[in-house]
Amino acid sequence: MPSGISPFFVPADWRKIQSLHRVTKSFPDERHIMRLSVIRPLMALPLLLAGSSLPAQAEDHPLGAMLDPHHHSPLIYPPAELEFHKSGTAHVRCTISAAGIATDCQSSASQPDFGLAAEQMAYSSTFLPAYQNSVAVPGTWEKTYTFHASPDLTTPMLDKTHTPPPHYPEAADAAGIGGHITVLCQIDPMGAAHDCTVSDGPPILQRASLAYFSLARYYPALKEGQPVAAQYRGNITWDTPHPVDQQGFR
């Protein structure tokens, strides 16, 4: 038995002390732990600095040009084809400048007027240009339009080709008067308006709306392919911030 051990000490207790001594030696001392806690962050610092100096990867996939959904002209059904109930398609392809303007349009269509209508819509519209590396660049835009003339047209249609947009009354514009006006007209088989009535609203805008729809030209309603008299409902939203380009009329 080792010296200094109590005579009451049993061998089993001695084995526990030896085992505890071995476990204690397996742990590093506090100075070693402190050295590791300082060295390891210093080793990682060059990697962090190198990573922070990497340039950002710019998007190099170009985005194609798109028709601006808020600033485009309506597609007009050619009057001659509509009168004879001709249907068809038109495919139009345009070069769009970095400023969002159609500069060169080519079309292929089942009827020449369908192609001209598609080109006219593109030339009078605004586009969202193509982008590459976050910079606007010239691009292309193309789309196929389908024209379908039903033998029955239950309500008359405003002929916007031969009817200029409504003019905002100067006095109403100067006074900041605006509002929504509805006009009901009876359209005869020749496409002329009769017996128009106007909804409530500012009197000056009532008169302007009534004059606009009374003097406009229309495509008459059709029944079994023949023009018939029918009622037309027109709406104008007179918007004082934009008196020149009125929206909401049809």
C-alpha positions as a LaTeX table, in Angstrom:
\begin{tabular}{lrrr}
\hline
Residue & $x$ (\AA) & $y$ (\AA) & $z$ (\AA) \\
\hline
Met1 & 0.00 & 0.00 & 0.00 \\
Pro2 & 1.46 & 3.42 & $-0.86$ \\
Ser3 & 2.75 & 5.54 & 1.96 \\
Gly4 & 0.47 & 8.20 & 3.38 \\
Ile5 & $-2.63$ & 6.14 & 2.71 \\
Ser6 & $-4.99$ & 5.48 & 5.57 \\
Pro7 & $-5.00$ & 1.87 & 6.80 \\
Phe8 & $-8.74$ & 1.94 & 6.26 \\
Phe9 & $-8.27$ & 2.66 & 2.50 \\
Val10 & $-9.46$ & $-0.18$ & 0.30 \\
Pro11 & $-8.01$ & $-1.08$ & $-3.14$ \\
Ala12 & $-11.28$ & $-0.18$ & $-4.89$ \\
Asp13 & $-10.97$ & 3.43 & $-3.67$ \\
Trp14 & $-7.38$ & 3.57 & $-4.92$ \\
Arg15 & $-8.47$ & 2.54 & $-8.40$ \\
Lys16 & $-11.01$ & 5.41 & $-8.41$ \\
Ile17 & $-8.26$ & 7.93 & $-7.59$ \\
Gln18 & $-6.05$ & 6.61 & $-10.41$ \\
Ser19 & $-8.93$ & 6.81 & $-12.88$ \\
Leu20 & $-9.74$ & 10.38 & $-11.80$ \\
His21 & $-6.08$ & 11.36 & $-12.25$ \\
Arg22 & $-6.04$ & 10.02 & $-15.83$ \\
Val23 & $-9.23$ & 11.94 & $-16.73$ \\
Thr24 & $-7.81$ & 15.18 & $-15.29$ \\
Lys25 & $-4.63$ & 14.87 & $-17.40$ \\
Ser26 & $-6.69$ & 14.42 & $-20.58$ \\
Phe27 & $-8.03$ & 18.02 & $-20.36$ \\
Pro28 & $-5.78$ & 20.91 & $-21.52$ \\
Asp29 & $-4.86$ & 23.52 & $-18.99$ \\
Glu30 & $-6.39$ & 27.03 & $-19.02$ \\
Arg31 & $-3.36$ & 28.63 & $-20.69$ \\
His32 & $-3.68$ & 26.28 & $-23.67$ \\
Ile33 & $-7.39$ & 27.08 & $-24.00$ \\
Met34 & $-6.68$ & 30.83 & $-23.96$ \\
Arg35 & $-4.03$ & 30.46 & $-26.70$ \\
Leu36 & $-6.50$ & 28.60 & $-28.96$ \\
Ser37 & $-9.24$ & 31.19 & $-28.36$ \\
Val38 & $-6.90$ & 33.94 & $-29.66$ \\
Ile39 & $-5.18$ & 32.08 & $-32.53$ \\
Arg40 & $-8.27$ & 30.62 & $-34.21$ \\
Pro41 & $-10.05$ & 33.99 & $-34.84$ \\
Leu42 & $-6.77$ & 35.43 & $-36.19$ \\
Met43 & $-6.49$ & 32.50 & $-38.62$ \\
Ala44 & $-10.03$ & 33.15 & $-39.88$ \\
Leu45 & $-9.53$ & 36.94 & $-40.30$ \\
Pro46 & $-7.66$ & 36.76 & $-43.67$ \\
Leu47 & $-10.46$ & 34.60 & $-45.08$ \\
Leu48 & $-13.09$ & 37.14 & $-44.01$ \\
Leu49 & $-11.09$ & 40.03 & $-45.47$ \\
Ala50 & $-10.60$ & 38.16 & $-48.74$ \\
Gly51 & $-14.30$ & 37.38 & $-48.97$ \\
Ser52 & $-15.30$ & 41.01 & $-48.41$ \\
Ser53 & $-13.16$ & 42.15 & $-51.35$ \\
Leu54 & $-14.96$ & 39.92 & $-53.90$ \\
Pro55 & $-16.93$ & 42.01 & $-56.43$ \\
Ala56 & $-20.74$ & 41.61 & $-56.59$ \\
Gln57 & $-21.89$ & 39.43 & $-59.45$ \\
Ala58 & $-24.07$ & 41.53 & $-61.80$ \\
Glu59 & $-27.01$ & 40.00 & $-63.62$ \\
Asp60 & $-25.86$ & 39.41 & $-67.19$ \\
His61 & $-29.03$ & 37.81 & $-68.55$ \\
Pro62 & $-30.95$ & 40.40 & $-70.62$ \\
Leu63 & $-34.61$ & 41.11 & $-69.90$ \\
Gly64 & $-36.71$ & 41.53 & $-73.04$ \\
Ala65 & $-38.79$ & 44.58 & $-73.91$ \\
Met66 & $-42.43$ & 44.57 & $-72.78$ \\
Leu67 & $-45.53$ & 46.57 & $-73.67$ \\
Asp68 & $-46.23$ & 49.11 & $-70.92$ \\
Pro69 & $-49.60$ & 47.96 & $-69.50$ \\
His70 & $-50.48$ & 51.50 & $-68.38$ \\
His71 & $-49.45$ & 53.50 & $-71.47$ \\
His72 & $-50.38$ & 51.62 & $-74.61$ \\
Ser73 & $-52.89$ & 52.31 & $-77.35$ \\
Pro74 & $-55.88$ & 50.03 & $-77.92$ \\
Leu75 & $-55.85$ & 47.55 & $-80.78$ \\
Ile76 & $-58.42$ & 48.77 & $-83.31$ \\
Tyr77 & $-60.43$ & 46.29 & $-85.34$ \\
Pro78 & $-60.13$ & 47.42 & $-88.98$ \\
Pro79 & $-63.56$ & 48.83 & $-89.98$ \\
Ala80 & $-63.66$ & 47.08 & $-93.37$ \\
Glu81 & $-62.97$ & 43.65 & $-91.84$ \\
Leu82 & $-65.44$ & 44.29 & $-89.03$ \\
Glu83 & $-68.15$ & 45.35 & $-91.46$ \\
Phe84 & $-67.81$ & 42.11 & $-93.42$ \\
His85 & $-67.25$ & 40.00 & $-90.27$ \\
Lys86 & $-63.75$ & 38.92 & $-91.27$ \\
Ser87 & $-61.63$ & 37.18 & $-88.63$ \\
Gly88 & $-57.90$ & 36.54 & $-88.66$ \\
Thr89 & $-54.53$ & 36.97 & $-86.98$ \\
Ala90 & $-51.58$ & 39.34 & $-87.11$ \\
His91 & $-48.05$ & 38.74 & $-85.83$ \\
Val92 & $-46.03$ & 41.89 & $-85.21$ \\
Arg93 & $-42.34$ & 42.19 & $-84.34$ \\
Cys94 & $-40.74$ & 45.52 & $-83.40$ \\
Thr95 & $-37.34$ & 46.88 & $-82.47$ \\
Ile96 & $-37.66$ & 48.74 & $-79.15$ \\
Ser97 & $-35.15$ & 51.48 & $-78.36$ \\
Ala98 & $-33.55$ & 51.97 & $-74.94$ \\
Ala99 & $-36.06$ & 54.80 & $-74.43$ \\
Gly100 & $-38.99$ & 52.38 & $-74.84$ \\
Ile101 & $-40.09$ & 53.47 & $-78.34$ \\
Ala102 & $-40.94$ & 51.16 & $-81.24$ \\
Thr103 & $-38.58$ & 52.14 & $-84.08$ \\
Asp104 & $-39.12$ & 49.40 & $-86.65$ \\
Cys105 & $-42.13$ & 47.08 & $-86.88$ \\
Gln106 & $-42.80$ & 44.26 & $-89.32$ \\
Ser107 & $-45.99$ & 42.22 & $-89.44$ \\
Ser108 & $-47.43$ & 39.15 & $-91.13$ \\
Ala109 & $-51.21$ & 38.78 & $-91.13$ \\
Ser110 & $-54.09$ & 36.89 & $-92.69$ \\
Gln111 & $-55.49$ & 40.24 & $-93.89$ \\
Pro112 & $-53.29$ & 43.29 & $-94.66$ \\
Asp113 & $-55.41$ & 45.58 & $-92.48$ \\
Phe114 & $-54.91$ & 43.30 & $-89.47$ \\
Gly115 & $-51.15$ & 43.74 & $-89.80$ \\
Leu116 & $-51.49$ & 47.51 & $-90.17$ \\
Ala117 & $-53.68$ & 47.66 & $-87.07$ \\
Ala118 & $-51.10$ & 45.72 & $-85.03$ \\
Glu119 & $-48.26$ & 47.95 & $-86.27$ \\
Gln120 & $-50.24$ & 51.12 & $-85.54$ \\
Met121 & $-50.91$ & 49.94 & $-81.99$ \\
Ala122 & $-47.18$ & 49.32 & $-81.44$ \\
Tyr123 & $-46.03$ & 52.63 & $-82.95$ \\
Ser124 & $-48.45$ & 54.63 & $-80.78$ \\
Ser125 & $-47.64$ & 52.77 & $-77.54$ \\
Thr126 & $-44.93$ & 53.02 & $-74.89$ \\
Phe127 & $-42.73$ & 50.06 & $-73.97$ \\
Leu128 & $-40.61$ & 48.99 & $-71.03$ \\
Pro129 & $-37.16$ & 48.59 & $-72.63$ \\
Ala130 & $-34.89$ & 45.59 & $-72.40$ \\
Tyr131 & $-32.30$ & 45.58 & $-69.62$ \\
Gln132 & $-28.85$ & 44.04 & $-69.41$ \\
Asn133 & $-26.58$ & 44.48 & $-66.39$ \\
Ser134 & $-29.17$ & 46.91 & $-64.99$ \\
Val135 & $-28.83$ & 49.20 & $-68.04$ \\
Ala136 & $-31.58$ & 49.87 & $-70.61$ \\
Val137 & $-30.58$ & 48.55 & $-74.04$ \\
Pro138 & $-32.31$ & 48.19 & $-77.42$ \\
Gly139 & $-34.32$ & 45.00 & $-77.75$ \\
Thr140 & $-37.15$ & 43.34 & $-79.64$ \\
Trp141 & $-40.81$ & 42.73 & $-78.89$ \\
Glu142 & $-43.27$ & 40.52 & $-80.71$ \\
Lys143 & $-46.82$ & 39.32 & $-80.26$ \\
Thr144 & $-49.61$ & 37.59 & $-82.16$ \\
Tyr145 & $-53.08$ & 39.14 & $-82.09$ \\
Thr146 & $-56.32$ & 37.37 & $-82.95$ \\
Phe147 & $-59.20$ & 39.27 & $-84.53$ \\
His148 & $-62.57$ & 37.59 & $-84.17$ \\
Ala149 & $-65.72$ & 39.08 & $-85.66$ \\
Ser150 & $-68.86$ & 37.58 & $-84.21$ \\
Pro151 & $-71.92$ & 37.46 & $-86.49$ \\
Asp152 & $-73.88$ & 38.90 & $-83.55$ \\
Leu153 & $-72.78$ & 42.12 & $-81.89$ \\
Thr154 & $-75.27$ & 42.65 & $-79.09$ \\
Thr155 & $-74.24$ & 46.23 & $-78.28$ \\
Pro156 & $-72.93$ & 49.04 & $-80.51$ \\
Met157 & $-69.25$ & 49.96 & $-80.43$ \\
Leu158 & $-67.71$ & 53.42 & $-80.45$ \\
Asp159 & $-65.73$ & 53.96 & $-83.67$ \\
Lys160 & $-62.55$ & 55.45 & $-82.19$ \\
Thr161 & $-60.88$ & 55.49 & $-85.59$ \\
His162 & $-63.23$ & 58.21 & $-86.82$ \\
Thr163 & $-64.04$ & 59.82 & $-83.46$ \\
Pro164 & $-61.42$ & 62.05 & $-81.80$ \\
Pro165 & $-60.89$ & 61.81 & $-78.01$ \\
Pro166 & $-63.06$ & 64.05 & $-75.81$ \\
His167 & $-61.79$ & 67.57 & $-75.14$ \\
Tyr168 & $-61.68$ & 68.76 & $-71.55$ \\
Pro169 & $-63.65$ & 72.04 & $-71.25$ \\
Glu170 & $-61.22$ & 74.89 & $-70.60$ \\
Ala171 & $-63.42$ & 76.43 & $-67.89$ \\
Ala172 & $-63.69$ & 73.09 & $-66.05$ \\
Asp173 & $-59.95$ & 72.57 & $-66.29$ \\
Ala174 & $-59.22$ & 76.05 & $-64.92$ \\
Ala175 & $-61.68$ & 75.58 & $-62.05$ \\
Gly176 & $-60.43$ & 72.06 & $-61.24$ \\
Ile177 & $-63.84$ & 70.48 & $-61.92$ \\
Gly178 & $-63.83$ & 66.72 & $-62.50$ \\
Gly179 & $-66.14$ & 63.74 & $-62.24$ \\
His180 & $-67.57$ & 60.61 & $-63.82$ \\
Ile181 & $-70.34$ & 61.01 & $-66.41$ \\
Thr182 & $-72.48$ & 58.31 & $-68.06$ \\
Val183 & $-74.38$ & 58.85 & $-71.31$ \\
Leu184 & $-77.03$ & 56.55 & $-72.83$ \\
Cys185 & $-77.72$ & 56.75 & $-76.58$ \\
Gln186 & $-79.83$ & 54.88 & $-79.08$ \\
Ile187 & $-77.66$ & 53.84 & $-82.05$ \\
Asp188 & $-79.43$ & 53.25 & $-85.35$ \\
Pro189 & $-78.40$ & 50.65 & $-87.99$ \\
Met190 & $-76.29$ & 53.31 & $-89.75$ \\
Gly191 & $-74.15$ & 53.92 & $-86.65$ \\
Ala192 & $-75.59$ & 57.33 & $-85.70$ \\
Ala193 & $-76.61$ & 58.31 & $-82.15$ \\
His194 & $-80.12$ & 59.48 & $-81.20$ \\
Asp195 & $-82.01$ & 60.41 & $-78.02$ \\
Cys196 & $-78.96$ & 60.65 & $-75.76$ \\
Thr197 & $-79.42$ & 61.23 & $-72.02$ \\
Val198 & $-76.80$ & 62.09 & $-69.41$ \\
Ser199 & $-76.32$ & 61.14 & $-65.75$ \\
Asp200 & $-75.92$ & 63.55 & $-62.84$ \\
Gly201 & $-72.72$ & 65.55 & $-62.54$ \\
Pro202 & $-71.27$ & 69.03 & $-62.97$ \\
Pro203 & $-73.35$ & 70.77 & $-65.68$ \\
Ile204 & $-70.31$ & 71.79 & $-67.75$ \\
Leu205 & $-69.11$ & 68.17 & $-67.87$ \\
Gln206 & $-72.63$ & 66.93 & $-68.57$ \\
Arg207 & $-72.81$ & 69.11 & $-71.69$ \\
Ala208 & $-69.33$ & 68.10 & $-72.85$ \\
Ser209 & $-70.09$ & 64.38 & $-72.40$ \\
Leu210 & $-73.46$ & 64.65 & $-74.10$ \\
Ala211 & $-71.93$ & 66.47 & $-77.07$ \\
Tyr212 & $-69.12$ & 63.93 & $-77.39$ \\
Phe213 & $-71.30$ & 60.81 & $-77.52$ \\
Ser214 & $-74.05$ & 62.47 & $-79.58$ \\
Leu215 & $-71.61$ & 63.44 & $-82.36$ \\
Ala216 & $-69.50$ & 60.26 & $-82.30$ \\
Arg217 & $-69.62$ & 57.50 & $-84.91$ \\
Tyr218 & $-70.50$ & 53.91 & $-83.96$ \\
Tyr219 & $-70.44$ & 50.36 & $-85.23$ \\
Pro220 & $-74.09$ & 49.28 & $-84.96$ \\
Ala221 & $-75.22$ & 46.16 & $-83.16$ \\
Leu222 & $-75.65$ & 43.05 & $-85.31$ \\
Lys223 & $-78.27$ & 40.36 & $-85.27$ \\
Glu224 & $-77.75$ & 37.37 & $-87.55$ \\
Gly225 & $-75.15$ & 39.44 & $-89.34$ \\
Gln226 & $-77.46$ & 42.39 & $-90.01$ \\
Pro227 & $-77.17$ & 45.85 & $-88.36$ \\
Val228 & $-79.96$ & 46.69 & $-85.92$ \\
Ala229 & $-80.80$ & 49.55 & $-83.55$ \\
Ala230 & $-79.61$ & 49.12 & $-79.96$ \\
Gln231 & $-78.70$ & 51.12 & $-76.87$ \\
Tyr232 & $-75.15$ & 52.26 & $-76.16$ \\
Arg233 & $-73.78$ & 53.16 & $-72.71$ \\
Gly234 & $-70.77$ & 55.47 & $-72.67$ \\
Asn235 & $-68.64$ & 56.59 & $-69.72$ \\
Ile236 & $-66.10$ & 59.37 & $-69.29$ \\
Thr237 & $-64.00$ & 59.98 & $-66.20$ \\
Trp238 & $-62.92$ & 63.62 & $-66.39$ \\
Asp239 & $-59.61$ & 63.73 & $-64.53$ \\
Thr240 & $-58.36$ & 67.24 & $-63.72$ \\
Pro241 & $-54.65$ & 66.30 & $-63.36$ \\
His242 & $-54.72$ & 64.87 & $-66.91$ \\
Pro243 & $-57.16$ & 67.00 & $-68.93$ \\
Val244 & $-55.57$ & 66.26 & $-72.32$ \\
Asp245 & $-55.48$ & 62.45 & $-72.23$ \\
Gln246 & $-58.86$ & 61.36 & $-70.86$ \\
Gln247 & $-59.14$ & 57.79 & $-69.59$ \\
Gly248 & $-62.23$ & 55.72 & $-68.99$ \\
Phe249 & $-64.26$ & 56.64 & $-72.05$ \\
Arg250 & $-65.42$ & 53.93 & $-74.43$ \\
\hline
\end{tabular}
